[in-house]
Amino acid sequence: MTTENFTFSITRIPFNEDYRPADGTRITTNFANLARGECRRENLRNTISMINNRFNDLAHWDNPSADRYAVELDIISVEMHI
């Protein structure tokens, strides 16, 4: 068995209304599709709002007004060079 040397880099991009996918991002990536086109910012706001609403719905036991929590997401990418 042989092992090859490799290097890698990890990047983190916040998923918020300012998110812009990298040029090389596949068009089949759902978050990237939301962030393209004329309505990109509105799409992202709506998606983030939906995520927050669903999370708050799950946390109903201590969140009667369903607005206590906000979810922050990061998109993590790993690039490997073998």
DSSP file (Angstrom, degrees, kcal/mol; ACC not computed):
  #  RESIDUE AA STRUCTURE BP1 BP2  ACC     N-H-->O    O-->H-N    N-H-->O    O-->H-N    TCO  KAPPA ALPHA  PHI   PSI    X-CA   Y-CA   Z-CA
    1    1 A M              0   0    0      0, 0.0     2,-0.4     0, 0.0     0, 0.0   0.000 360.0 360.0 360.0 132.2    0.0    0.0    0.0
    2    2 A T        -     0   0    0      2,-0.0     2,-0.4     0, 0.0     0, 0.0  -0.879 360.0-149.6-115.5 150.1    1.4    3.4   -0.9
    3    3 A T        -     0   0    0     -2,-0.4     2,-0.3     0, 0.0     0, 0.0  -0.951   9.8-145.8-118.4 141.2    0.3    6.8    0.3
    4    4 A E        -     0   0    0     -2,-0.4     2,-0.2     1,-0.0    -2,-0.0  -0.758  21.8-112.1-101.3 147.7    0.4    9.9   -1.6
    5    5 A N        +     0   0    0     -2,-0.3     2,-0.3    77,-0.1    -1,-0.0  -0.566  43.5 173.9 -73.3 142.9    1.1   13.3   -0.2
    6    6 A F        -     0   0    0     -2,-0.2     2,-0.3     2,-0.0    76,-0.2  -0.987  20.9-152.4-147.0 157.3   -1.8   15.7   -0.4
    7    7 A T  E     -A   81   0A   0     74,-2.0    74,-3.2    -2,-0.3     2,-0.3  -0.893  14.4-173.6-124.3 159.0   -2.7   19.1    0.7
    8    8 A F  E     -A   80   0A   0     -2,-0.3     2,-0.4    72,-0.2    72,-0.2  -0.986  11.6-155.3-148.7 158.4   -6.1   20.5    1.5
    9    9 A S  E     -A   79   0A   0     70,-2.1    70,-2.7    -2,-0.3     2,-0.5  -0.990   7.7-152.6-134.7 146.9   -7.8   23.8    2.3
   10   10 A I  E     -A   78   0A   0     -2,-0.4     2,-0.3    68,-0.2    68,-0.2  -0.974  13.4-173.2-119.9 129.6  -11.0   24.4    4.2
   11   11 A T  E     -A   77   0A   0     66,-2.5    66,-2.4    -2,-0.5     2,-0.4  -0.912   8.7-157.7-121.8 151.9  -13.1   27.5    3.6
   12   12 A R  E     -A   76   0A   0     -2,-0.3    64,-0.2    64,-0.2    -2,-0.0  -0.996   8.5-176.6-131.0 127.7  -16.2   28.7    5.4
   13   13 A I  E     -A   75   0A   0     62,-2.2    62,-3.4    -2,-0.4     2,-0.1  -0.990  28.8-120.4-124.4 127.2  -18.7   31.1    3.8
   14   14 A P  E     -A   74   0A   0      0, 0.0     2,-1.1     0, 0.0    60,-0.3  -0.430  18.9-135.3 -65.0 137.5  -21.7   32.5    5.8
   15   15 A F  E     +A   73   0A   0     58,-3.1    58,-0.6    -2,-0.1     2,-0.2  -0.815  58.1 120.7 -94.2  98.5  -25.0   31.6    4.3
   16   16 A N  S >  S-     0   0    0     -2,-1.1     3,-1.9    56,-0.1    29,-0.1  -0.745  82.8 -72.0-142.9-171.3  -26.9   34.9    4.5
   17   17 A E  T 3  S+     0   0    0      1,-0.3    27,-0.1    -2,-0.2    28,-0.1   0.628 129.4  55.9 -69.6 -10.2  -28.5   37.4    2.1
   18   18 A D  T 3  S+     0   0    0     26,-0.1    -1,-0.3     2,-0.0    23,-0.1   0.428  78.6 129.2 -95.9  -0.7  -25.0   38.5    0.9
   19   19 A Y    <   -     0   0    0     -3,-1.9    -4,-0.1    22,-0.1    25,-0.1  -0.300  32.8-178.8 -60.8 132.0  -24.0   34.9   -0.1
   20   20 A R        -     0   0    0     -2,-0.0    16,-0.1    16,-0.0    12,-0.1  -0.987  24.2-128.1-131.2 122.7  -22.7   34.6   -3.6
   21   21 A P        -     0   0    0      0, 0.0     2,-0.0     0, 0.0     0, 0.0  -0.343  31.0-101.3 -68.8 150.7  -21.6   31.2   -4.9
   22   22 A A    >   -     0   0    0      1,-0.1     3,-1.9     2,-0.1    10,-0.0  -0.312  33.0-110.6 -64.8 154.5  -18.2   30.7   -6.4
   23   23 A D  T 3  S+     0   0    0      1,-0.3    -1,-0.1    -3,-0.1     0, 0.0   0.828 117.8  53.2 -57.9 -32.9  -18.0   30.6  -10.1
   24   24 A G  T 3  S+     0   0    0      2,-0.0    -1,-0.3     3,-0.0     2,-0.2   0.414  78.8 123.0 -85.8   3.6  -17.1   26.9  -10.0
   25   25 A T  S <  S-     0   0    0     -3,-1.9     0, 0.0     1,-0.1     0, 0.0  -0.460  70.9-108.9 -68.8 132.6  -20.1   25.9   -7.9
   26   26 A R    >   -     0   0    0     -2,-0.2     3,-1.4     1,-0.1     6,-0.1  -0.259  15.5-130.6 -60.4 145.6  -22.2   23.3   -9.5
   27   27 A I  T 3  S+     0   0    0      1,-0.3    -1,-0.1     5,-0.1    -2,-0.1   0.584 104.9  67.6 -74.5  -8.2  -25.6   24.4  -10.7
   28   28 A T  T 3  S+     0   0    0      4,-0.0     2,-0.6     5,-0.0    -1,-0.3   0.453  72.8 106.9 -88.4   0.0  -27.2   21.4   -8.9
   29   29 A T    <>  -     0   0    0     -3,-1.4     4,-2.3     1,-0.2     5,-0.2  -0.704  64.8-148.8 -81.8 118.3  -26.3   22.9   -5.5
   30   30 A N  H  > S+     0   0    0     -2,-0.6     4,-1.9     1,-0.2     5,-0.2   0.891  93.9  48.0 -57.7 -47.4  -29.5   24.1   -3.9
   31   31 A F  H  > S+     0   0    0      1,-0.2     4,-1.2     2,-0.2    -1,-0.2   0.897 112.2  50.9 -62.6 -38.6  -28.0   27.0   -1.9
   32   32 A A  H  4 S+     0   0    0      1,-0.2     3,-0.3     2,-0.2    -1,-0.2   0.893 107.1  53.6 -66.1 -38.8  -26.1   28.2   -5.0
   33   33 A N  H >< S+     0   0    0     -4,-2.3     3,-1.2     1,-0.2    -1,-0.2   0.883 106.2  52.9 -63.4 -38.0  -29.3   28.1   -7.1
   34   34 A L  H 3< S+     0   0    0     -4,-1.9    10,-0.3     1,-0.3    -1,-0.2   0.819 106.4  54.9 -64.1 -29.5  -31.1   30.3   -4.6
   35   35 A A  T 3< S+     0   0    0     -4,-1.2     2,-0.3    -3,-0.3    -1,-0.3   0.151  95.6  82.7 -95.4  19.0  -28.2   32.9   -4.8
   36   36 A R  S <  S+     0   0    0     -3,-1.2     3,-0.2     4,-0.1     7,-0.1  -0.880  72.0  26.9-119.8 154.5  -28.3   33.4   -8.5
   37   37 A G  S >  S-     0   0    0     -2,-0.3     3,-1.3     1,-0.2     4,-0.2  -0.232  99.9 -51.0  94.1-180.0  -30.5   35.5  -10.7
   38   38 A E  T 3  S+     0   0    0      1,-0.3     3,-0.3     2,-0.1    -1,-0.2   0.815 133.5  44.9 -64.6 -33.6  -32.4   38.8  -10.4
   39   39 A C  T 3> S+     0   0    0     -3,-0.2     4,-3.0     1,-0.2    -1,-0.3   0.091  75.7 122.5 -99.4  22.4  -34.2   37.8   -7.2
   40   40 A R  H <> S+     0   0    0     -3,-1.3     4,-2.5     1,-0.2    -1,-0.2   0.891  74.1  46.1 -55.6 -47.4  -31.2   36.3   -5.4
   41   41 A R  H  > S+     0   0    0     -3,-0.3     4,-2.6     1,-0.2    -1,-0.2   0.912 115.0  47.0 -65.3 -42.6  -31.3   38.5   -2.3
   42   42 A E  H  > S+     0   0    0      2,-0.2     4,-2.6     1,-0.2    -1,-0.2   0.907 111.6  52.1 -64.3 -41.9  -35.1   38.0   -1.9
   43   43 A N  H  X S+     0   0    0     -4,-3.0     4,-2.2    -9,-0.2    -2,-0.2   0.922 111.7  46.5 -58.7 -44.6  -34.7   34.2   -2.4
   44   44 A L  H  X S+     0   0    0     -4,-2.5     4,-2.7   -10,-0.3     5,-0.2   0.920 112.0  49.8 -66.8 -43.9  -32.0   34.1    0.3
   45   45 A R  H  X S+     0   0    0     -4,-2.6     4,-2.5     1,-0.2    -2,-0.2   0.930 112.4  48.1 -59.0 -46.0  -34.0   36.2    2.7
   46   46 A N  H  X S+     0   0    0     -4,-2.6     4,-2.3     2,-0.2    -1,-0.2   0.895 112.6  48.6 -62.6 -40.8  -37.1   34.0    2.2
   47   47 A T  H  X S+     0   0    0     -4,-2.2     4,-2.4     2,-0.2    -2,-0.2   0.923 112.3  47.4 -66.5 -44.7  -35.0   30.8    2.7
   48   48 A I  H  X S+     0   0    0     -4,-2.7     4,-2.5     1,-0.2    23,-0.2   0.898 112.4  50.6 -64.0 -40.3  -33.3   32.1    5.9
   49   49 A S  H  X S+     0   0    0     -4,-2.5     4,-2.7    -5,-0.2    -2,-0.2   0.908 109.9  50.1 -62.5 -42.8  -36.7   33.2    7.2
   50   50 A M  H  X S+     0   0    0     -4,-2.3     4,-2.5     2,-0.2     5,-0.2   0.916 110.7  49.5 -62.4 -43.9  -38.2   29.7    6.5
   51   51 A I  H  X S+     0   0    0     -4,-2.4     4,-2.2     1,-0.2    -2,-0.2   0.935 113.1  46.7 -60.9 -46.9  -35.3   28.0    8.3
   52   52 A N  H  X S+     0   0    0     -4,-2.5     4,-2.7     1,-0.2    -2,-0.2   0.913 112.0  50.7 -62.0 -43.4  -35.7   30.3   11.3
   53   53 A N  H  X S+     0   0    0     -4,-2.7     4,-2.2     1,-0.2    -1,-0.2   0.912 111.1  47.7 -61.8 -43.6  -39.5   29.7   11.4
   54   54 A R  H  X S+     0   0    0     -4,-2.5     4,-1.5     2,-0.2    -1,-0.2   0.897 112.6  49.0 -66.8 -39.3  -39.2   26.0   11.2
   55   55 A F  H  X S+     0   0    0     -4,-2.2     4,-1.3    -5,-0.2     3,-0.2   0.938 111.6  48.7 -64.3 -45.5  -36.5   25.9   14.0
   56   56 A N  H  < S+     0   0    0     -4,-2.7    -2,-0.2     1,-0.2    -1,-0.2   0.848 106.7  56.9 -63.8 -34.2  -38.7   28.2   16.2
   57   57 A D  H >< S+     0   0    0     -4,-2.2     3,-0.8     1,-0.2    -1,-0.2   0.872 106.8  49.7 -62.1 -36.7  -41.7   25.9   15.6
   58   58 A L  H 3< S+     0   0    0     -4,-1.5     3,-0.3     1,-0.2    -1,-0.2   0.791 106.9  55.5 -71.8 -27.7  -39.7   23.0   16.9
   59   59 A A  T ><  +     0   0    0     -4,-1.3     3,-1.0     1,-0.2    -1,-0.2  -0.165  68.2 129.5 -97.8  39.4  -38.6   24.9   20.0
   60   60 A H  G X   +     0   0    0     -3,-0.8     3,-0.9     1,-0.2    -1,-0.2   0.721  52.8  77.0 -68.8 -23.4  -42.2   25.7   21.1
   61   61 A W  G 3  S+     0   0    0     -3,-0.3    -1,-0.2     1,-0.3    -2,-0.1   0.793 116.3  15.1 -62.7 -28.7  -41.8   24.5   24.7
   62   62 A D  G <  S+     0   0    0     -3,-1.0    -1,-0.3     1,-0.1    -2,-0.2   0.096 121.2  67.6-128.7  23.3  -39.9   27.7   25.7
   63   63 A N    X   +     0   0    0     -3,-0.9     3,-1.9    -4,-0.1    -1,-0.1  -0.482  49.7 164.8-143.0  63.3  -40.7   29.9   22.8
   64   64 A P  T 3  S+     0   0    0      0, 0.0    -1,-0.1     0, 0.0    -4,-0.1   0.773  80.9  48.3 -61.8 -27.6  -44.4   30.8   22.8
   65   65 A S  T 3  S-     0   0    0     -9,-0.0    -5,-0.1    -5,-0.0    -9,-0.0   0.492 102.2-134.0 -91.0  -1.6  -44.1   33.7   20.3
   66   66 A A  S <  S+     0   0    0     -3,-1.9   -10,-0.2   -10,-0.2    -9,-0.1   0.836  82.8  91.1  55.7  38.7  -42.0   31.5   17.9
   67   67 A D        +     0   0    0    -11,-0.1    -1,-0.1   -10,-0.0   -14,-0.0   0.235  47.7  99.5-142.7  15.8  -39.4   34.2   17.4
   68   68 A R  S    S+     0   0    0     -5,-0.1     2,-0.3   -12,-0.1    -5,-0.0   0.855  75.7  55.4 -75.6 -36.1  -36.7   33.7   20.0
   69   69 A Y        -     0   0    0    -17,-0.2     2,-0.4    -6,-0.1   -13,-0.2  -0.684  54.1-168.4-109.4 152.2  -34.1   31.8   17.9
   70   70 A A        -     0   0    0     -2,-0.3     2,-0.4   -15,-0.1   -21,-0.1  -0.999  18.8-138.0-133.7 137.0  -32.2   32.5   14.7
   71   71 A V        -     0   0    0     -2,-0.4     2,-0.5   -23,-0.2   -19,-0.1  -0.783  11.2-158.6 -96.0 133.7  -30.2   29.9   12.9
   72   72 A E        -     0   0    0     -2,-0.4     2,-0.4   -20,-0.0   -56,-0.1  -0.961  12.1-167.9-111.9 128.2  -26.8   30.8   11.4
   73   73 A L  E     -A   15   0A   0    -58,-0.6   -58,-3.1    -2,-0.5     2,-0.4  -0.905   8.4-166.6-117.4 143.0  -25.5   28.6    8.7
   74   74 A D  E     -A   14   0A   0     -2,-0.4     2,-0.6   -60,-0.3   -62,-0.0  -0.965  19.5-134.3-121.7 144.3  -22.0   28.4    7.1
   75   75 A I  E     -A   13   0A   0    -62,-3.4   -62,-2.2    -2,-0.4     2,-0.5  -0.893  23.4-157.7 -97.6 120.3  -21.2   26.6    3.9
   76   76 A I  E     -A   12   0A   0     -2,-0.6     2,-0.4   -64,-0.2   -64,-0.2  -0.859  10.5-174.6-103.5 128.1  -18.0   24.6    4.4
   77   77 A S  E     -A   11   0A   0    -66,-2.4   -66,-2.5    -2,-0.5     2,-0.5  -0.962   9.2-160.7-123.8 141.7  -15.9   23.6    1.4
   78   78 A V  E     -A   10   0A   0     -2,-0.4     2,-0.5   -68,-0.2   -68,-0.2  -0.983   3.1-166.1-120.9 129.1  -12.9   21.3    1.3
   79   79 A E  E     -A    9   0A   0    -70,-2.7   -70,-2.1    -2,-0.5     2,-0.4  -0.970   9.2-165.9-115.5 124.7  -10.5   21.4   -1.6
   80   80 A M  E     -A    8   0A   0     -2,-0.5     2,-0.5   -72,-0.2   -72,-0.2  -0.894  11.0-162.0-114.4 140.2   -8.0   18.6   -1.9
   81   81 A H  E      A    7   0A   0    -74,-3.2   -74,-2.0    -2,-0.4    -2,-0.0  -0.969 360.0 360.0-119.4 114.0   -4.9   18.4   -4.0
   82   82 A I              0   0    0     -2,-0.5    -1,-0.1   -76,-0.2   -77,-0.1   0.386 360.0 360.0-109.2 360.0   -3.6   14.8   -4.5
